């Protein structure tokens, strides 16, 4: 490592050089380089001092840029909280006061904002549970999701129920519902409404999927704190369809469905006004027909072709279905077998009752067990709920309520299984589909 000289040495370099000594002679005697002696002699000759002046860059992000640049970057972000680095950089280029000044890159602007917590993107807590395995075949899984925030020309709130096949990359159905305001927002769709929409999709594509995936909305998944299956889940189970749930707070589990919302709304609804629900529904039906059969798709597996052309298996029923077959196809044994896999814990009220499957479905255990915790199981042999105490002793049996075919399907008993059923179907029909 080179020897560092002191201010006194540097002053003596210059004084000795003024007396006639050469740079090399001074360097040899002081054991420093000739360049060092020459630098300090000339520095002092030109009016400089013997002190070392270190010029350090200003600390902090964007420290190498003009202070005005940093000021404008921060001001633009404060004035426009939703602007990202790209939009901020575009704003910098338009500022007359920054003409000719060097501007930071979008990455540098992003790092500059990240130093303040208020400007950082707030990440959701880590999603609990395991992400559902991804489907591999067409009509294996349909993703069902709701799109709120829409309205008719008169301000009436509208909620869309949209379904998409992530493997077939096609819109399965879209249905507009008038949702009256409840409190501060529109009400959620009910189980009968969603059931009607799904039936229309079954009839539209002449098939039943193997799985339906939804988020954890109470109307479809039941209450989060209660493990008792919802009527929607049990109806699907009777049809041989598994009900899958996304992880709470993790919309990426339903990414294709979320993107489908935007595609459909931008294509069919944005920029248009509808006087009634029927007009909006007609526009949605036409948009689905064009998006599926006519327009090129940017989806990865479509290669620029319409989804039905890229995935012709969309027109091949995976599990053939017709509306009039539903009751004959519905198997209450599947529902019973599914319920028998659960064990529920309940606290007996002071009147000796518990609730199971909804607050209006009460079962009497007995006043003698008031305040005690009981365990409940479902016996598929006689379709009774069986109550047990902590020592697994049977306390009683009660017939199940609200779990008959008519309760879950809303269509009556199997004696009418072959009768026609009135469904709301889209305006367009599939061609060339044989069941």
C-alpha positions as semicolon CSV with decimal commas, in nm:
position;residue;x (nm);y (nm);z (nm)
1;X;0,000;0,000;0,000
2;X;0,138;0,342;-0,096
3;X;0,259;0,565;0,189
4;X;0,031;0,861;0,262
5;X;0,207;1,195;0,294
6;X;0,135;1,460;0,558
7;X;0,057;1,829;0,496
8;X;0,402;1,921;0,635
9;X;0,575;1,687;0,388
10;X;0,378;1,833;0,098
11;X;0,477;2,186;0,199
12;X;0,844;2,080;0,215
13;X;0,814;1,924;-0,134
14;X;0,720;2,261;-0,277
15;X;0,982;2,458;-0,079
16;X;1,264;2,222;-0,184
17;X;1,150;2,233;-0,545
18;X;1,159;2,616;-0,533
19;X;1,525;2,590;-0,415
20;X;1,608;2,393;-0,727
21;X;1,574;2,027;-0,636
22;X;1,416;1,801;-0,897
23;X;1,099;1,601;-0,846
24;X;1,293;1,274;-0,866
25;X;1,551;1,378;-0,605
26;X;1,279;1,482;-0,362
27;X;1,087;1,158;-0,424
28;X;1,394;0,941;-0,361
29;X;1,476;1,114;-0,035
30;X;1,117;1,092;0,096
31;X;1,053;0,741;-0,041
32;X;0,747;0,843;-0,236
33;X;0,668;0,840;-0,606
34;X;0,777;1,114;-0,840
35;X;0,412;1,165;-0,944
36;X;0,311;1,235;-0,584
37;X;0,579;1,505;-0,547
38;X;0,492;1,661;-0,883
39;X;0,118;1,667;-0,801
40;X;0,155;1,849;-0,470
41;X;0,415;2,094;-0,600
42;X;0,196;2,196;-0,894
43;X;-0,117;2,200;-0,673
44;X;0,045;2,456;-0,442
45;X;0,193;2,651;-0,733
46;X;-0,161;2,699;-0,868
47;X;-0,287;2,830;-0,536
48;X;-0,403;2,508;-0,374
49;X;-0,345;2,406;-0,014
50;X;-0,156;2,116;0,139
51;X;-0,473;1,961;0,277
52;X;-0,650;1,664;0,115
53;X;-1,004;1,746;0,005
54;X;-1,231;1,437;-0,026
55;X;-1,543;1,493;-0,237
56;X;-1,801;1,228;-0,151
57;X;-2,129;1,175;-0,331
58;X;-2,439;1,268;-0,134
59;X;-2,566;0,968;0,061
60;X;-2,903;0,815;-0,014
61;X;-3,097;0,691;-0,314
62;X;-3,096;0,919;-0,621
63;X;-2,804;1,100;-0,457
64;X;-2,624;1,136;-0,791
65;X;-2,912;1,328;-0,945
66;X;-2,997;1,694;-0,921
67;X;-3,189;1,773;-0,597
68;X;-3,467;1,918;-0,810
69;X;-3,515;1,575;-0,971
70;X;-3,562;1,413;-0,633
71;X;-3,804;1,685;-0,529
72;X;-4,020;1,644;-0,840
73;X;-4,021;1,262;-0,807
74;X;-4,150;1,284;-0,452
75;X;-4,398;1,559;-0,532
76;X;-4,550;1,364;-0,822
77;X;-4,597;1,059;-0,602
78;X;-4,762;1,259;-0,326
79;X;-4,995;1,427;-0,575
80;X;-5,075;1,098;-0,749
81;X;-5,056;0,815;-0,491
82;X;-5,139;0,545;-0,749
83;X;-4,874;0,640;-1,002
84;X;-4,600;0,381;-1,048
85;X;-4,237;0,436;-1,155
86;X;-4,326;0,431;-1,526
87;X;-4,586;0,706;-1,490
88;X;-4,356;0,909;-1,261
89;X;-4,075;0,890;-1,518
90;X;-4,314;1,005;-1,791
91;X;-4,407;1,301;-1,572
92;X;-4,042;1,392;-1,520
93;X;-3,982;1,405;-1,893
94;X;-4,262;1,658;-1,935
95;X;-4,131;1,901;-1,671
96;X;-3,975;2,212;-1,827
97;X;-3,768;2,269;-1,514
98;X;-3,589;1,937;-1,571
99;X;-3,497;1,993;-1,935
100;X;-3,136;1,888;-1,991
101;X;-3,102;1,719;-1,651
102;X;-3,018;1,353;-1,615
103;X;-3,322;1,149;-1,509
104;X;-3,326;0,823;-1,309
105;X;-3,449;0,491;-1,443
106;X;-3,783;0,342;-1,343
107;X;-3,598;0,090;-1,122
108;X;-3,414;0,370;-0,938
109;X;-3,744;0,552;-0,883
110;X;-3,898;0,233;-0,744
111;X;-3,610;0,183;-0,500
112;X;-3,634;0,549;-0,399
113;X;-3,999;0,507;-0,300
114;X;-3,937;0,175;-0,128
115;X;-3,731;0,341;0,146
116;X;-4,057;0,478;0,294
117;X;-4,311;0,225;0,428
118;X;-4,606;0,441;0,320
119;X;-4,508;0,397;-0,046
120;X;-4,447;0,022;-0,032
121;X;-4,700;-0,219;-0,175
122;X;-4,878;-0,378;0,115
123;X;-4,859;-0,753;0,081
124;X;-5,136;-0,977;0,208
125;X;-5,061;-1,212;0,496
126;X;-4,935;-1,549;0,382
127;X;-5,227;-1,755;0,262
128;X;-5,309;-2,047;0,486
129;X;-5,358;-2,393;0,351
130;X;-5,251;-2,556;0,030
131;X;-5,328;-2,427;-0,317
132;X;-5,564;-2,658;-0,509
133;X;-5,384;-2,879;-0,759
134;X;-5,407;-2,740;-1,108
135;X;-5,644;-2,911;-1,355
136;X;-5,503;-3,089;-1,657
137;X;-5,805;-3,148;-1,883
138;X;-6,088;-2,950;-2,036
139;X;-6,412;-2,952;-1,831
140;X;-6,222;-3,096;-1,537
141;X;-6,262;-2,774;-1,338
142;X;-6,472;-2,463;-1,378
143;X;-6,380;-2,152;-1,184
144;X;-6,680;-1,958;-1,051
145;X;-6,646;-1,602;-0,925
146;X;-6,856;-1,288;-0,875
147;X;-6,794;-0,942;-1,022
148;X;-6,954;-0,655;-0,834
149;X;-6,936;-0,279;-0,886
150;X;-7,148;-0,268;-1,204
151;X;-7,480;-0,094;-1,251
152;X;-7,758;-0,022;-1,497
153;X;-7,820;0,324;-1,644
154;X;-8,054;0,408;-1,355
155;X;-7,794;0,313;-1,094
156;X;-7,936;-0,028;-1,004
157;X;-7,647;-0,247;-0,878
158;X;-7,556;-0,550;-1,090
159;X;-7,346;-0,850;-0,991
160;X;-7,204;-1,088;-1,250
161;X;-7,167;-1,460;-1,190
162;X;-6,887;-1,568;-1,423
163;X;-6,750;-1,915;-1,496
164;X;-6,436;-2,005;-1,687
165;X;-6,253;-2,324;-1,781
166;X;-5,882;-2,261;-1,708
167;X;-5,760;-2,547;-1,929
168;X;-5,999;-2,483;-2,218
169;X;-5,929;-2,109;-2,174
170;X;-6,292;-2,034;-2,254
171;X;-6,572;-1,847;-2,083
172;X;-6,830;-2,102;-1,968
173;X;-7,100;-1,855;-1,874
174;X;-7,177;-1,507;-1,748
175;X;-7,502;-1,404;-1,578
176;X;-7,618;-1,059;-1,468
177;X;-7,813;-1,033;-1,141
178;X;-7,987;-0,732;-0,990
179;X;-7,849;-0,704;-0,636
180;X;-8,029;-0,461;-0,413
181;X;-7,828;-0,257;-0,166
182;X;-7,797;-0,411;0,180
183;X;-7,630;-0,173;0,421
184;X;-7,338;-0,006;0,245
185;X;-7,310;-0,244;-0,049
186;X;-7,500;-0,479;-0,277
187;X;-7,616;-0,810;-0,141
188;X;-7,438;-1,132;-0,228
189;X;-7,585;-1,380;-0,470
190;X;-7,787;-1,660;-0,313
191;X;-7,743;-2,034;-0,352
192;X;-8,061;-2,072;-0,567
193;X;-7,937;-1,797;-0,802
194;X;-7,596;-1,958;-0,847
195;X;-7,755;-2,302;-0,882
196;X;-7,971;-2,170;-1,169
197;X;-7,666;-2,020;-1,338
198;X;-7,473;-2,344;-1,313
199;X;-7,763;-2,542;-1,455
200;X;-7,766;-2,310;-1,755
201;X;-7,393;-2,378;-1,804
202;X;-7,445;-2,754;-1,772
203;X;-7,712;-2,734;-2,042
204;X;-7,512;-2,489;-2,253
205;X;-7,211;-2,722;-2,281
206;X;-7,407;-3,048;-2,238
207;X;-7,171;-3,166;-1,969
208;X;-7,100;-3,174;-1,597
209;X;-6,749;-3,078;-1,484
210;X;-6,566;-3,280;-1,225
211;X;-6,491;-2,980;-1,003
212;X;-6,626;-2,631;-0,929
213;X;-6,383;-2,388;-0,769
214;X;-6,504;-2,082;-0,576
215;X;-6,370;-1,846;-0,315
216;X;-6,485;-1,858;0,046
217;X;-6,800;-1,648;0,016
218;X;-7,044;-1,756;0,288
219;X;-7,336;-1,820;0,052
220;X;-7,137;-2,093;-0,125
221;X;-6,879;-2,215;0,125
222;X;-7,065;-2,172;0,450
223;X;-6,942;-1,991;0,761
224;X;-6,563;-1,999;0,805
225;X;-6,590;-2,109;1,168
226;X;-6,827;-2,397;1,089
227;X;-6,712;-2,713;0,912
228;X;-7,066;-2,821;0,821
229;X;-7,087;-2,834;0,437
230;X;-7,298;-2,568;0,268
231;X;-7,611;-2,664;0,069
232;X;-7,420;-2,559;-0,244
233;X;-7,142;-2,806;-0,166
234;X;-7,392;-3,085;-0,097
235;X;-7,585;-3,016;-0,419
236;X;-7,263;-3,043;-0,618
237;X;-7,166;-3,358;-0,429
238;X;-7,500;-3,517;-0,523
239;X;-7,415;-3,452;-0,888
240;X;-7,070;-3,605;-0,845
241;X;-6,892;-3,268;-0,855
242;X;-6,624;-3,173;-0,603
243;X;-6,640;-2,823;-0,454
244;X;-6,293;-2,670;-0,424
245;X;-6,213;-2,353;-0,230
246;X;-5,937;-2,103;-0,289
247;X;-5,719;-2,000;0,003
248;X;-5,852;-1,697;0,195
249;X;-5,683;-1,376;0,084
250;X;-5,515;-1,543;-0,213
251;X;-5,692;-1,439;-0,537
252;X;-5,407;-1,584;-0,743
253;X;-5,559;-1,928;-0,676
254;X;-5,839;-1,812;-0,907
255;X;-5,621;-1,605;-1,140
256;X;-5,784;-1,714;-1,467
257;X;-6,129;-1,627;-1,335
258;X;-6,013;-1,287;-1,211
259;X;-5,864;-1,206;-1,552
260;X;-6,181;-1,325;-1,723
261;X;-6,379;-1,061;-1,531
262;X;-6,177;-0,784;-1,688
263;X;-6,180;-0,931;-2,037
264;X;-6,557;-0,974;-2,039
265;X;-6,641;-0,639;-1,878
266;X;-6,408;-0,447;-2,110
267;X;-6,551;-0,622;-2,414
268;X;-6,922;-0,628;-2,336
269;X;-7,006;-0,368;-2,073
270;X;-6,747;-0,090;-2,044
271;X;-6,856;0,219;-2,236
272;X;-7,215;0,095;-2,276
273;X;-7,531;0,175;-2,084
274;X;-7,808;-0,078;-2,025
275;X;-8,161;0,012;-1,926
276;X;-8,245;-0,328;-1,784
277;X;-8,099;-0,661;-1,679
278;X;-8,217;-0,834;-1,998
279;X;-8,021;-0,595;-2,219
280;X;-7,702;-0,652;-2,025
281;X;-7,754;-1,029;-2,030
282;X;-7,799;-1,024;-2,406
283;X;-7,471;-0,833;-2,445
284;X;-7,292;-1,084;-2,220
285;X;-7,427;-1,381;-2,420
286;X;-7,315;-1,227;-2,747
287;X;-6,972;-1,141;-2,606
288;X;-6,918;-1,497;-2,483
289;X;-7,015;-1,636;-2,822
290;X;-6,769;-1,408;-3,002
291;X;-6,487;-1,454;-2,752
292;X;-6,518;-1,834;-2,758
293;X;-6,588;-1,901;-3,126
294;X;-6,475;-1,605;-3,336
295;X;-6,206;-1,382;-3,186
296;X;-5,841;-1,477;-3,151
297;X;-5,733;-1,530;-2,793
298;X;-5,412;-1,417;-2,626
299;X;-5,427;-1,709;-2,384
300;X;-5,110;-1,915;-2,380
301;X;-5,260;-2,238;-2,511
302;X;-5,470;-2,081;-2,786
303;X;-5,186;-1,958;-3,005
304;X;-5,391;-1,668;-3,139
305;X;-5,692;-1,884;-3,227
306;X;-6,040;-1,876;-3,075
307;X;-6,060;-2,101;-2,764
308;X;-6,303;-2,352;-2,919
309;X;-6,079;-2,387;-3,224
310;X;-5,767;-2,429;-3,011
311;X;-5,941;-2,670;-2,771
312;X;-6,203;-2,864;-2,971
313;X;-6,257;-3,092;-2,670
314;X;-6,468;-2,808;-2,529
315;X;-6,743;-2,938;-2,756
316;X;-6,703;-3,296;-2,635
317;X;-6,907;-3,360;-2,317
318;X;-6,691;-3,499;-2,038
319;X;-6,995;-3,622;-1,843
320;X;-7,299;-3,593;-2,071
321;X;-7,585;-3,399;-1,921
322;X;-7,929;-3,269;-2,012
323;X;-8,154;-3,058;-1,786
324;X;-8,423;-3,327;-1,768
325;X;-8,165;-3,577;-1,642
326;X;-8,070;-3,390;-1,324
327;X;-8,296;-3,564;-1,074
328;X;-8,217;-3,905;-1,219
329;X;-7,847;-3,820;-1,206
330;X;-7,856;-3,676;-0,854
331;X;-7,742;-3,940;-0,605
332;X;-7,834;-3,876;-0,242
333;X;-7,601;-4,162;-0,148
334;X;-7,303;-3,946;-0,246
335;X;-7,427;-3,674;-0,012
336;X;-7,471;-3,918;0,276
337;X;-7,131;-4,075;0,226
338;X;-6,972;-3,731;0,225
339;X;-7,149;-3,619;0,543
340;X;-7,045;-3,939;0,723
341;X;-6,679;-3,833;0,699
342;X;-6,733;-3,536;0,936
343;X;-6,745;-3,500;1,313
344;X;-6,888;-3,175;1,451
345;X;-6,844;-3,022;1,795
346;X;-7,138;-2,833;1,945
347;X;-7,222;-2,664;2,275
348;X;-7,567;-2,755;2,409
349;X;-7,779;-2,447;2,484
350;X;-7,965;-2,392;2,810
351;X;-8,278;-2,523;2,636
352;X;-8,096;-2,848;2,554
353;X;-8,059;-2,781;2,180
354;X;-7,782;-2,744;1,922
355;X;-7,779;-2,599;1,570
356;X;-7,636;-2,791;1,277
357;X;-7,637;-2,682;0,913
358;X;-7,785;-2,336;0,980
359;X;-7,933;-2,138;1,267
360;X;-8,285;-2,252;1,182
361;X;-8,195;-2,621;1,196
362;X;-8,209;-2,710;1,564
363;X;-8,183;-3,053;1,722
364;X;-8,279;-3,143;2,075
365;X;-8,017;-3,322;2,285
366;X;-8,186;-3,279;2,624
367;X;-8,188;-3,020;2,902
368;X;-7,983;-3,251;3,119
369;X;-7,689;-3,187;2,886
370;X;-7,722;-2,806;2,884
371;X;-7,383;-2,634;2,886
372;X;-7,200;-2,950;2,781
373;X;-7,000;-3,008;2,464
374;X;-7,126;-3,290;2,244
375;X;-6,989;-3,453;1,932
376;X;-7,213;-3,510;1,632
377;X;-7,182;-3,760;1,347
378;X;-7,405;-3,850;1,055
379;X;-7,527;-4,206;1,016
380;X;-7,596;-4,276;0,644
381;X;-7,791;-4,593;0,723
382;X;-8,097;-4,416;0,862
383;X;-7,995;-4,056;0,777
384;X;-7,987;-3,952;1,143
385;X;-7,749;-3,728;1,334
386;X;-7,602;-3,911;1,633
387;X;-7,490;-3,721;1,946
388;X;-7,202;-3,838;2,169
389;X;-7,060;-3,709;2,497
390;X;-6,690;-3,665;2,575
391;X;-6,662;-4,036;2,662
392;X;-6,809;-4,131;2,320
393;X;-7,131;-4,257;2,474
394;X;-7,433;-4,214;2,249
395;X;-7,677;-3,954;2,385
396;X;-7,942;-3,972;2,117
397;X;-8,032;-3,971;1,747
398;X;-8,235;-3,724;1,546
399;X;-8,345;-3,735;1,180
400;X;-8,160;-3,488;0,957
401;X;-8,343;-3,175;0,841
402;X;-8,304;-3,000;0,507
403;X;-8,100;-3,274;0,342
404;X;-8,360;-3,431;0,115
405;X;-8,338;-3,423;-0,264
406;X;-8,595;-3,146;-0,290
407;X;-8,410;-2,936;-0,031
408;X;-8,080;-2,953;-0,217
409;X;-8,199;-2,941;-0,578
410;X;-8,525;-2,751;-0,543
411;X;-8,673;-2,977;-0,813
412;X;-8,896;-3,220;-0,626
413;X;-8,859;-3,598;-0,594
414;X;-8,731;-3,852;-0,845
415;X;-9,079;-3,937;-0,963
416;X;-9,046;-3,630;-1,183
417;X;-8,692;-3,711;-1,289
418;X;-8,769;-3,732;-1,660
419;X;-8,994;-3,429;-1,673
420;X;-8,876;-3,111;-1,845
421;X;-8,715;-2,842;-1,629
422;X;-8,735;-2,469;-1,704
423;X;-8,385;-2,320;-1,716
424;X;-8,257;-1,980;-1,818
425;X;-8,029;-2,053;-2,112
426;X;-7,803;-1,822;-2,314
427;X;-7,927;-1,694;-2,647
428;X;-7,678;-1,895;-2,848
429;X;-7,648;-2,273;-2,885
430;X;-7,364;-2,514;-2,943
431;X;-7,361;-2,689;-3,274
432;X;-7,244;-3,038;-3,350
433;X;-7,257;-3,164;-2,992
434;X;-7,395;-3,512;-2,944
435;X;-7,466;-3,660;-2,607
